[in-house]
């Protein structure tokens, strides 16, 4: 395999603490390290108990708990959270929970410029990216801004012990999707490839162990480490077809975030595979298989995860509308996507059968796909 001799890679300042019990024992120290003295703790309803424990640990530095985070960050939720943080006179936020809580914290940072400390309790990887997302009038908008990336990340494997097995699996596959898509991004690099391969391998090894024994702290630690790597890959590259499809299905059709990523990933990878030989080579090594799309589909099924969009509640009549929206906007992808091709990917994901290998495509089509990425 030839070396990718032309690339750029940008590192962003982030401090990471990784140890069991760190949510309570390390978060106050991270606040002090950043010079923050009045923090709003942001979470969703499911993670409120842990968030209040973090708030108690912060003591007088806690300005309150805002437990209203929801999937896909509706813009009205962001408006309300910004008003709360301003009324509290906060100089920073601590987000406790999964991608929804971290996403709401990012929306606050985007509007106010306040620094974030993230205490993730799932494997979303959002804490390692400068990517924000907001949903308004049925459309999910995303963007990148360095101000939204957490300044400190506190990884506490014990927080994930209570994560139900179904959410453990789909959250983990969501992280895998970040690494997979980073491998064929137009701005990938050898560093991203190394992190992606290790992240995919670690997560694929951890998830079966966690399905068998959800209290396995070593496996929880390995999965959280994998999520860190996969999230870093996403934060360093441009999102493509997979994330575009998932944003449309979530923002417009209300499908659940991690479950949608889990269902869609094998089919998008099968579609892109002919234009992404390097990504396939890395994934073959990481997964120990000659057919990564099929291996990811089988992994999800073996662990009891959903495998069809129909099972997630998407109406059959919405497949065409979703495909038209996916194909209607340019975005980075190793091969271009017509409305018919988007419909084929979504139809396969809707039905949930084994992903079929895509045929070879002409070189000029691959080049046009990267051209879309270059113009993004």
N, C-alpha and C positions, 0 to 999 in steps of 0.2 A: 504494500500500500504506500503510495507516494505521500510525502509530508506536505501539509498545507503551509506553504512558505509565506503566504501573504494574508495577514489578518490583523485585527486590532482587538484589544481587550481592555476594558476599563474596570478598575476596582473602585468600590465606594466604601467610605468609612463606616464600619459597623463593628460593634464589640459583641462578642458571643460568650455567654456563660452556659456551660452544659454540665449539669449534675442533678441527681435525684434530690428533691427537696428545694431546688433553687428558686422556685416561684416565690416562696415566702422568705427564704434566707438571703437571696441575692438581689431581689428587686429593689429594696430600699437603698442598697449600696450602689446600684446602677443609677438610681435617681440622683444620689449625692454626687456620683462621678460626673454626671452631666450638668450639675449645678441647678437641678430642678427642686423647687420647694413647695409646689402646690399642683398636684396631679389629679386629673379626673381619670377614674378607672372605668373603662368601657368594656362591655361584654354583652352576650345574648342571654336569654332567659335560662338556657340549659347550663351555662357556665357561671351562673350568678354566685353560687356558694363558694366556688374557688376564688372568684373575683373579690368577694367580700373578705376572704382570708388574706388576700394580697393587700386589700385596702387597710385591713387591721394592721398588717405588718408595716405599712407606710406610716401609720400613726398620724401625727399632725400634718404630714406632707400630703395627705389624701384630701382632695377637695370634694369628694363624693363618688358615688357609683352610678353609672348610666347603663342600665341593663336592657337596651332596646335594639341591639343589633339584629338584623335580619338578612337572609340570603339576597345576593345581588345588589345590596345597598340602594334601596329606593331613595330618590333624591329628597323626598320629604323627610325621611329619617335623618339624612345628612343635615338638612336645614335645622331640624330640631336639636341635633347633637351640637352643632356649632353654637346655637343660642345658649345651650346649657353650659358649654365650656366657657363662653364669654361671661355669662352671669356668675359663674363660680370663680372667675378671676384666675383660671388655671394657667400655668406656664408650661404645661406638657400633658401628655396622656399616656396611660398604661393600658394596652389592649390585652385582654385575657380571653382566650378561646381560639376558635378556628378562623377560617377565612372570612366569615361574616363579621366577626368582631374586629379583626385586623383591617378589613375593608372599610368599616365605619371609622376606625381610627385614622385611616389614610384620607378619608374624605374630610375629616376635621383638619388634618395637617395641610391638605391641599388648599382649604379655604383660609386657614389662619397662620400657617407657617410654623405651628408649634411642633416641637420634637416628640417622637414616639418611642416608647419602650414596648416591645412585643413579648408576650408570654404565651406562646402557642400551645394549644391542647389537642390539636389534630395534626395531620400530615400535609396540610394544604400547601405549605412552602411560601405562602404569600408574604411572610415576614422577611424574606430574603430578596424581595423585588421592589423596584420603584414604580410598579404598575398599580394604577388605581382604576376603579370601575364604579359607575353610577347608572342606575336604571330609571328612566323617565318616559312616561307615555308608551310603555311596552318596548322600549329600545334600550339596550345596554351599551353605554359608551365606555371606552377604556382609553387610557393614556399613560404616559410616562412622565414622571417628574421626580427629581432627586429628593425633593422636600418630603415626599410621602414614605420614603424608605426608613424603617425604624433605625434609630441610632444605636440601640442596644437590643439584643435578643436573648431572652432567658429561656433555655431549653431545660425543662424538668420532666424526665420520662415518667415520673409518678403521676403527672397530670393526665397522661393518656391511659392509665390503667382502667379507668372507668368508662373509656370509650367503647360503646357496644361493638360486638364483632362485625355486624354489617357495615357500620360507619367506619370502623377500622379498615376494612377491606377497600371500600370505595374511596376513602380518603387517601389510602396508600396508592391505589391505582391512579388517582388524580395526580399525585406527585410524580408517578412514573410518566404520565403524559407530558409533564413539563420537560423532563429530560429527553424523552423521545423527540419532541418537536424541536428542542434546542439543537439536536444533532443534525437536522437538515435545514436549519435557519441560514439565511444568507450571510449573517454575521457570526456564524459559529467559529470556533477556534480549537486548536489542540488542547488548550486548558479546559474548555467546555466539554470536549470529548472525553477527557479523563474523568472529570467529575460526573458526567452523565453515565458513563459505563459503571463506575463504582456505585453511584446512586441506584441505578436500575438493578444491579446485582444484589446490593444490600436489601433493597425493598422486596425484591422477588423472593429472597431467602427468608426475610422476617415475617411476611404475611402468612404463609402456611403455619409457621410456629404460633403465631398469635391466634389464628383460627382454632388451633388445637388447644392452646392454653393462653387465654387473654391476660392472665396475671404474670406472664413471663416477662420480668422487668428487663432482662438482657435483650430479649427480642423487641420490646418496646423501645429501648435505647437505640437499637440498631435501626429500627424503622424511623425514629426521629432524626437520627444522623443521616439516613438516606433522604428524608424530606428536606433537610438542610441543603444537601448537595443538589437535589433536583430543583429546589426553589432558586438556588444560586444560578443554575443553568438558565432557568426562565428569565431571571433578572438581568442576565448578560446578553440575551439574544432577542430577536424579533419573533413574535408569535405568528403562526401560520394558520392553515386550514382547520386543524383540530380545535384550536381555541376560538376561532371565528364561529365554527358550527356550534360549539358549546355556549358561547355568548348569545347567539341567536335563540337557541333552544331554551336557555334560561331566562334571558331578559324579555323575550317576546312571548314565549309559550309557557313560562313559569315552571319549567322542569327543574328538579333538584340538582344542585351543582355537582357534587362529587359523583353521584350516581350517573349523571349524564356523561361526564368525562369517562367513566368506566365503560359505559356502553359504546361510546363513539370511537374510542382510541383504536381498536383493532382494524376498523373499517377505513379510517383515514390513513393509517399506516400502510394498509394494503394498497390503497389508491396511490400514495406517494412513493411506494417502494421502488418502482422502476426508475424514478428520478433521483433516488437517494441511496446509492450503493454504499457510501461510507457509513451512513446511519445504520443500514442493514447489517454491515459487517460488525460494527460495534455491538449492536443488539444481539446478534448471534452469539458473540462471545459472552456477553453479560447474562443472557438467558439460557445458554447452553442448548441452542436449537437451530435448525436450518430455516425455520419458518416463524419469525417473531410475531407477526400478526396473529397467527393461529395459537401460538403459545400464550399470548396475552389474553385472548378470548377464552382459552381453556383454563387459565389461571383464575379468571373471574368466575367462571362457572363452577370450578372445583371448590371455590371458597364460598359459594352461595350468593355471589353478587348478581344483580340484575344484568341481563344481557340483551335486552331489546328496548327500544324507545316506546314500543307499544306497552310494555310492562311498566314504564314510567308514567304512562298516561297521555302520551302524544296521540292525537287523533290522526287517523290515516289521511284524512283530507288536508291536514296541515303539512304533510311532507313536501308537497310542491311549493307551498308558500314559503316554507323555511328554506328550501333549496334556492328559490329565486332571490331571497334576501341574502343568502350566503354568497351567491355568485354575483350579486349586484354591486359589490364593493371591492375594490382592489386591495390586496394584502399580500404579505410575503408568503410564498409557498414554492417548493421546488418544481412543481408543474402547474400550469394554469388550470382553472376550474370553471368549466361552463355550467350553465344551469342544468343541462342533462347529466353531467358528471356529478354535480352536487346532489341531484335527485337520486342518482344511483347509489351514492354513498349513504344518503339518508334512508333510502328504501331498504338497503341491506341492514342498517342499524335498527330500523323500525322492526324488521322481521326477526333479527337476532340470530340468524344462522351462522355457520362458520364463515369467516372472511375469505373471499375468493381472491387468488393472486391476480393482480392487474397485469395486462399485457404490456409489452415493451412500447415505448413511445418515441417518436422521432426526436433527435437532438435539438432541433429548432424549437420544439414545444417546451423542452426543459429550459432552454435559454429564455424563452418568453416568460416562463414562470418566474425565473429569477429577475427578469426585467420588471415585473410587477413589484417585486420586493424592493428593487432599487429605487422605484419612484415613490415608495410609501413615505 
